[in-house]
Structures are given as structure tokens and as C-alpha cells.
Amino acid sequence: MVTDTNTTDIANQAAGADEGVLDNALDTAKSFLETAQEAIGDAVDATVEAVKEHPVAAAAIAAGAAAAVGGAVYAATHLGGDKEPASKK
């Protein structure tokens, strides 16, 4: 037979287990965030060094990326198919 005391004990144990799981998840998330921040910092440093070593190539890559974005915007706005076709006579 289950008594109110047993039910309360079981509920308290479950609540304690949930807090432990949440604390573990929070610690894991913090660790992942720190690792990601370090990786992003390393990538930024490597990018800055590459640009310093090869400025012309970096400018060419930036220009190519800008042209690609510009072409995509142009295509989306002018060639999107929103206009009705010309009427046939």
C-alpha cells in the first residue's frame, strides 16, 4: 500500500534527479559553448593571417562573393516569375 509519505519521498527523489540531469546538461552546454568560442576565435585569427599574407587574393575572393550575392539578389527580384506573361495576340 502506498502512503502519502512514500509518494512524497518518491516525488522528492524524482525532483532531485531532474535537477541533477539539468545541471549535467547545463555543464555540457557550457563546455560546448567554450569549445565553439575557441574554434571561432582560431578561425578568425587564421583568416586575418591569410588576408595579411595574400591581400590581393582576399580582395578577389571578397569581390567574387559580392558579385555572387548581387547576382542572387538581382535574380530574386527581377527573374522571380512574379510578373504575368505578355498577352498573346
Summary of the structure (lengths in Angstrom):
residues: 89
radius of gyration: 29.2
end to end distance: 88.6
largest distance: 88.6
contacts: 152
relative contact order: 0.04
helix: 83%
strand: 0%
